[in-house]
Amino acid sequence: MRYKGVNLGGWLNMEGYILHGGNIAESVLKKRFERIYSRKALEEFSGLFRDNFITEKDFSNIAKLGANLVRLPFNHKLIEKAPFRYSDEGFAYIEKALCWAERHGLYVILDLHAAPGCQNHDWHSDSSGKADLWNYENYRKRTYALWDYIVSRVAGRKCVIGYDLINEPVILEKGKISVLKTFYAELIRRIRAVDRKRTIYLEGNIWAQQIGFLEDLLDENVSVSFHAYEPLNYTYNFTPFLSYPGKVDGVSWDYKKIRSYLKPYHEFSKRNGITLFLGECGINWRGGHYGETKYLKDFFSVCDEYGFDYTYWTYKAVANSQWPDGIYQYIPNSPYIRRGGLKQGFEAYYDTWRKEKKKIAGFWRTKNYTPNAAIISVLKKHFREN
């Protein structure tokens, strides 16, 4: 069976840009919120967000697209409330997602998007600039224990088909790649002691792009996940007015270029006899005026030719001028976005939460977001081609 679907980015891992905020770590956002209001108010804020941003209706929407898979990113702090101590209340959101998936015929891959100590230097790992997971053994031990806890809770759930052990690790020091390999080997050993059936996905170094060093870790039901967003200045709209097909940074991008870009991953999969999982791909939407639809058609045609499983990033987001957009977009400029303000997105809540929290919670609901008909049309076609 081929697995194709979407990421539920920003729900159990708060990423500022998804609601038009700045790219700051989730922990920084919450610490500021707590200082302004209180710990109790922060808990209410977090609960209301998780209860409203994604609901069972969203799983129904995903199934209607023809998808059969959800990649579920989460921050370790959802579950780990103190080192080696776990929260049933936080884990209840994962269990809720699994129940919704089962009701709507969807499979789930669990994705540790922000690990203890942070696995890369970026905000989406809840980092403020350091990747200390690779510097301190204690953080790695906490990650082992966290996965022990998770697997013990979900190993019997039929909808769970795999564990994406860690999102986009980044180790820049050449001699330290062995730390990542040892880390993966220990996680594989521990998970296999409890669950031998589900697929373990290993992500490559440098934001899940460099995968060659993983070959000797592959085994039965151990595979590789990679991410593909190139050419970044076009897909993320970092350089405005670029079009597809066309030149990006002096290189001509078209169907043949996408095919050659993804070919090394295809050759890796053939050489090792595995199905690769493309965990993230997507595009910033500019009204379809710059070839976005053509890019997605070509991209997914190549993915299907090469036999990748894949999930689109992401399901929903506030329409933005940069970064990959959602299949569902919030388009108006509400008081909770403030596109022209000094404080935008999440940061706007610092000023409005006390008086406006009920309205803000309503604004998070998908019924206020516009489905992107062009993206949906492309995804429906490819989701249904198994």
C-alpha positions as CSV (number, residue, x, y, z in Angstrom):
1,M,0.0,0.0,0.0
2,R,1.2,3.5,-0.8
3,Y,0.8,6.1,2.0
4,K,-0.1,9.7,1.1
5,G,-1.4,12.5,3.2
6,V,-0.7,15.7,5.1
7,N,1.1,17.1,8.1
8,L,-0.9,18.6,11.0
9,G,1.9,21.2,11.6
10,G,1.4,23.8,14.3
11,W,-1.1,21.9,16.4
12,L,0.9,19.9,18.9
13,N,4.0,21.9,18.0
14,M,3.3,25.6,17.9
15,E,5.1,27.3,15.0
16,G,4.8,31.0,14.9
17,Y,4.6,31.5,11.2
18,I,1.7,29.2,10.8
19,L,-0.4,31.8,12.5
20,H,1.6,34.7,11.0
21,G,3.8,35.2,14.1
22,G,7.5,35.5,14.2
23,N,9.8,32.5,14.1
24,I,10.4,32.2,17.8
25,A,10.6,29.1,19.9
26,E,7.4,27.8,21.3
27,S,8.9,27.9,24.8
28,V,9.8,31.6,24.4
29,L,6.3,32.5,23.2
30,K,4.8,30.7,26.3
31,K,7.2,32.2,28.8
32,R,6.3,35.7,27.6
33,F,2.6,34.8,27.8
34,E,3.0,33.5,31.3
35,R,4.9,36.6,32.5
36,I,2.1,38.9,31.2
37,Y,-0.8,36.8,32.5
38,S,-0.1,33.7,34.8
39,R,0.7,30.0,34.7
40,K,-3.0,29.2,34.9
41,A,-3.8,31.5,32.0
42,L,-1.1,29.9,30.0
43,E,-2.6,26.4,30.6
44,E,-6.0,27.7,29.5
45,F,-4.4,29.3,26.4
46,S,-2.6,26.0,25.4
47,G,-5.7,23.9,26.1
48,L,-8.0,26.2,24.1
49,F,-5.6,26.3,21.2
50,R,-5.3,22.5,21.0
51,D,-9.0,22.0,21.4
52,N,-9.9,24.4,18.5
53,F,-7.0,24.5,16.0
54,I,-7.6,20.8,15.0
55,T,-10.8,18.9,15.7
56,E,-12.3,15.7,14.4
57,K,-13.8,17.6,11.5
58,D,-10.3,18.2,10.2
59,F,-9.6,14.5,10.1
60,S,-12.8,14.1,8.1
61,N,-11.6,16.8,5.7
62,I,-8.3,15.0,5.2
63,A,-10.1,11.7,4.5
64,K,-12.3,13.5,1.9
65,L,-9.2,14.6,0.1
66,G,-8.5,10.9,-0.6
67,A,-5.5,10.9,1.8
68,N,-4.8,7.8,3.9
69,L,-2.1,9.2,6.2
70,V,-1.5,11.9,8.8
71,R,2.0,12.9,10.0
72,L,1.5,14.1,13.5
73,P,4.3,16.5,14.7
74,F,4.5,17.1,18.4
75,N,6.8,18.9,20.9
76,H,8.2,16.7,23.7
77,K,6.9,19.2,26.2
78,L,3.4,18.1,25.3
79,I,4.2,14.9,27.1
80,E,7.3,15.4,29.2
81,K,6.4,17.8,32.0
82,A,9.7,17.2,33.8
83,P,12.8,15.1,33.0
84,F,11.7,11.5,32.8
85,R,8.1,12.4,34.0
86,Y,5.2,12.3,31.6
87,S,1.7,13.8,31.4
88,D,-1.3,11.7,30.7
89,E,-3.2,15.0,30.1
90,G,-0.8,16.0,27.3
91,F,-0.7,12.5,25.8
92,A,-4.5,12.6,25.7
93,Y,-4.2,14.8,22.6
94,I,-2.2,12.1,20.8
95,E,-4.8,9.5,21.8
96,K,-7.6,11.8,20.6
97,A,-5.9,12.1,17.2
98,L,-5.5,8.4,17.0
99,C,-9.2,7.9,17.7
100,W,-10.2,10.4,15.1
101,A,-7.8,8.8,12.6
102,E,-9.4,5.3,13.2
103,R,-12.9,6.7,12.7
104,H,-12.0,8.2,9.4
105,G,-9.9,5.5,8.0
106,L,-6.5,7.3,8.3
107,Y,-3.1,6.0,9.3
108,V,-0.7,8.0,11.5
109,I,3.0,8.5,11.7
110,L,4.1,10.1,15.0
111,D,6.8,12.7,14.5
112,L,9.0,14.0,17.4
113,H,9.3,17.5,16.1
114,A,11.0,19.1,19.1
115,A,13.2,16.9,21.2
116,P,14.7,17.4,24.6
117,G,17.7,19.8,24.2
118,C,16.6,20.5,20.6
119,Q,17.9,18.6,17.6
120,N,18.6,21.6,15.4
121,H,19.2,25.3,15.8
122,D,15.8,26.5,14.5
123,W,12.5,27.6,16.1
124,H,10.6,24.6,14.9
125,S,12.6,22.4,17.3
126,D,11.7,24.8,20.1
127,S,15.3,26.1,20.0
128,S,16.6,29.6,20.5
129,G,19.8,28.9,18.6
130,K,21.4,25.7,20.1
131,A,21.1,22.0,19.3
132,D,22.1,20.6,22.6
133,L,20.7,17.2,22.0
134,W,24.0,16.4,20.4
135,N,26.1,18.0,23.1
136,Y,24.7,16.4,26.2
137,E,24.0,12.7,26.8
138,N,21.3,13.5,29.3
139,Y,19.1,15.0,26.6
140,R,19.6,11.8,24.5
141,K,18.7,9.6,27.5
142,R,15.5,11.7,28.0
143,T,14.6,11.1,24.3
144,Y,15.1,7.4,24.6
145,A,12.9,7.3,27.7
146,L,10.3,9.5,25.9
147,W,10.0,7.1,23.0
148,D,9.9,4.2,25.5
149,Y,6.8,5.8,27.0
150,I,5.2,6.7,23.7
151,V,5.7,3.2,22.1
152,S,4.3,1.5,25.3
153,R,1.2,3.6,24.9
154,V,0.5,3.2,21.1
155,A,2.1,-0.1,20.1
156,G,-1.3,-1.8,20.0
157,R,-3.1,0.9,17.9
158,K,-3.6,-0.3,14.3
159,C,-3.8,3.2,12.9
160,V,-0.2,3.9,13.9
161,I,2.1,2.7,11.1
162,G,5.4,4.3,12.1
163,Y,7.6,6.4,14.3
164,D,9.4,9.3,12.8
165,L,12.1,9.4,15.5
166,I,13.3,13.0,15.2
167,N,12.5,15.8,12.8
168,E,15.3,17.4,10.8
169,P,18.4,16.8,12.9
170,V,21.3,19.1,12.1
171,I,24.9,18.2,13.1
172,L,27.3,20.6,11.4
173,E,30.5,19.3,13.0
174,K,31.9,16.6,10.6
175,G,33.1,14.3,13.4
176,K,29.8,14.2,15.2
177,I,27.7,12.3,12.7
178,S,28.6,9.2,14.7
179,V,26.6,10.7,17.6
180,L,23.5,10.7,15.5
181,K,24.0,7.1,14.3
182,T,24.6,5.9,17.8
183,F,21.5,7.7,18.9
184,Y,19.4,6.1,16.2
185,A,20.8,2.6,16.9
186,E,19.9,2.9,20.5
187,L,16.3,4.0,19.7
188,I,15.9,1.2,17.2
189,R,17.1,-1.3,19.8
190,R,14.7,0.0,22.5
191,I,11.7,0.3,20.3
192,R,12.2,-3.2,18.8
193,A,12.1,-4.6,22.3
194,V,8.5,-3.5,22.5
195,D,7.2,-3.2,18.9
196,R,8.7,-5.1,16.0
197,K,5.8,-4.4,13.5
198,R,5.7,-0.7,13.0
199,T,8.2,1.1,10.7
200,I,10.9,3.2,12.3
201,Y,11.8,6.2,10.2
202,L,15.2,7.7,10.4
203,E,15.7,11.3,9.1
204,G,18.9,12.4,7.4
205,N,21.2,15.1,8.6
206,I,21.0,18.7,7.6
207,W,17.2,19.1,7.8
208,A,16.5,15.5,6.6
209,Q,18.3,15.9,3.3
210,Q,21.6,13.9,3.7
211,I,20.7,10.3,4.0
212,G,23.6,8.2,2.7
213,F,25.1,7.6,6.1
214,L,22.0,5.8,7.2
215,E,22.4,2.7,5.0
216,D,24.0,0.4,7.6
217,L,21.2,1.1,10.1
218,L,18.5,-0.2,7.8
219,D,16.7,-3.4,8.7
220,E,13.3,-5.0,8.6
221,N,10.8,-2.2,9.1
222,V,13.5,0.4,9.5
223,S,13.3,3.0,6.7
224,V,14.3,6.6,5.9
225,S,12.4,9.9,5.8
226,F,13.6,12.8,3.9
227,H,12.3,16.4,3.2
228,A,12.4,18.2,-0.1
229,Y,11.5,21.8,-0.7
230,E,14.0,22.8,-3.4
231,P,14.4,25.3,-4.9
232,L,13.9,27.0,-1.6
233,N,14.0,30.6,-2.8
234,Y,11.1,29.8,-5.1
235,T,9.0,27.4,-2.9
236,Y,9.4,29.5,0.2
237,N,9.1,32.8,-1.8
238,F,12.3,34.1,-0.2
239,T,13.0,35.8,-3.5
240,P,9.8,37.4,-4.8
241,F,8.5,37.1,-8.4
242,L,10.3,33.8,-9.2
243,S,8.3,31.6,-11.5
244,Y,8.1,27.9,-12.4
245,P,9.2,26.7,-14.9
246,G,12.1,29.2,-14.8
247,K,15.5,30.1,-13.4
248,V,16.2,30.1,-9.7
249,D,19.6,31.2,-8.5
250,G,20.9,30.7,-12.1
251,V,19.5,27.2,-12.4
252,S,16.6,26.2,-14.7
253,W,13.9,24.4,-12.8
254,D,11.4,22.3,-14.7
255,Y,10.0,18.7,-14.7
256,K,13.4,17.3,-15.7
257,K,15.2,19.3,-13.0
258,I,12.8,18.1,-10.3
259,R,13.3,14.5,-11.5
260,S,17.1,14.8,-11.3
261,Y,16.8,16.5,-7.9
262,L,14.8,13.6,-6.5
263,K,16.7,10.9,-8.4
264,P,19.4,10.2,-5.7
265,Y,16.6,9.4,-3.2
266,H,15.0,7.0,-5.6
267,E,18.4,5.3,-6.2
268,F,18.9,5.0,-2.5
269,S,15.5,3.4,-2.1
270,K,16.2,0.9,-5.0
271,R,19.7,0.1,-3.7
272,N,18.3,-0.7,-0.2
273,G,15.0,-2.2,-1.2
274,I,12.9,0.2,0.9
275,T,10.1,2.7,0.3
276,L,11.3,6.2,1.3
277,F,8.9,8.5,3.1
278,L,9.0,12.1,2.0
279,G,7.8,13.6,5.3
280,E,7.6,17.2,4.2
281,C,7.2,19.1,0.9
282,G,5.1,22.1,0.0
283,I,5.0,25.6,-1.4
284,N,4.1,29.2,-0.5
285,W,1.0,30.1,-2.4
286,R,1.0,33.4,-4.4
287,G,-2.5,33.1,-6.0
288,G,-1.2,30.6,-8.5
289,H,0.3,33.4,-10.6
290,Y,3.9,32.1,-10.4
291,G,3.5,28.5,-11.5
292,E,2.8,27.0,-8.1
293,T,0.2,24.6,-9.5
294,K,2.5,23.4,-12.2
295,Y,5.3,22.9,-9.7
296,L,3.1,20.7,-7.5
297,K,1.8,18.7,-10.4
298,D,5.4,18.0,-11.7
299,F,6.7,17.4,-8.2
300,F,4.1,14.8,-7.2
301,S,4.2,13.1,-10.6
302,V,7.9,12.4,-10.0
303,C,7.2,11.3,-6.4
304,D,4.6,8.8,-7.8
305,E,7.0,7.6,-10.5
306,Y,9.7,7.0,-7.9
307,G,7.3,5.3,-5.5
308,F,7.7,7.6,-2.5
309,D,5.2,7.7,0.3
310,Y,4.6,11.4,1.3
311,T,2.8,14.0,3.4
312,Y,2.3,17.6,2.4
313,W,3.3,20.4,4.7
314,T,0.9,21.6,5.9
315,Y,-2.8,21.2,6.5
316,K,-3.7,24.8,7.6
317,A,-2.0,28.1,8.1
318,V,-2.6,31.8,7.9
319,A,-1.9,33.0,4.3
320,N,1.7,34.4,4.5
321,S,4.2,36.0,2.1
322,Q,6.8,33.4,2.9
323,W,7.1,29.7,4.0
324,P,4.9,26.8,2.9
325,D,1.2,27.6,3.1
326,G,-1.7,25.4,4.3
327,I,-4.2,23.5,2.2
328,Y,-6.6,25.6,4.2
329,Q,-5.6,29.3,4.4
330,Y,-6.8,32.1,6.7
331,I,-7.0,35.1,4.3
332,P,-8.5,38.1,6.1
333,N,-6.4,40.5,8.3
334,S,-8.1,40.0,11.6
335,P,-7.1,41.7,14.9
336,Y,-5.5,38.3,15.8
337,I,-3.1,38.5,12.9
338,R,-2.3,42.2,12.4
339,R,-0.3,41.8,9.3
340,G,0.6,45.5,9.5
341,G,1.3,45.6,13.2
342,L,4.4,45.6,15.3
343,K,3.1,42.5,17.0
344,Q,1.7,39.9,14.6
345,G,0.1,36.5,14.9
346,F,0.8,34.8,18.2
347,E,2.5,37.8,19.6
348,A,-0.7,39.9,19.1
349,Y,-2.4,37.7,21.8
350,Y,-0.2,39.3,24.4
351,D,-2.4,42.4,24.0
352,T,-5.8,40.8,23.3
353,W,-6.0,37.6,25.2
354,R,-7.7,38.7,28.4
355,K,-10.7,40.3,26.7
356,E,-10.8,38.4,23.4
357,K,-9.9,34.8,24.2
358,K,-13.3,33.4,23.2
359,K,-13.1,35.1,19.8
360,I,-9.5,34.1,19.4
361,A,-10.5,30.4,20.0
362,G,-13.2,30.8,17.4
363,F,-10.7,32.3,14.9
364,W,-8.5,29.2,15.2
365,R,-11.3,26.9,13.9
366,T,-10.9,25.6,10.3
367,K,-14.4,26.8,9.3
368,N,-12.8,30.3,9.1
369,Y,-10.1,29.1,6.7
370,T,-10.5,29.0,2.9
371,P,-9.7,25.7,1.2
372,N,-7.1,26.2,-1.6
373,A,-9.0,24.7,-4.5
374,A,-5.9,24.4,-6.8
375,I,-3.7,22.6,-4.2
376,I,-6.6,20.4,-3.2
377,S,-7.2,19.4,-6.9
378,V,-3.6,18.4,-7.3
379,L,-3.4,16.5,-4.1
380,K,-6.7,14.7,-4.7
381,K,-5.4,13.4,-8.0
382,H,-2.2,12.1,-6.6
383,F,-3.6,10.8,-3.3
384,R,-5.9,8.5,-5.3
385,E,-3.2,7.2,-7.6
386,N,-1.9,4.2,-5.6
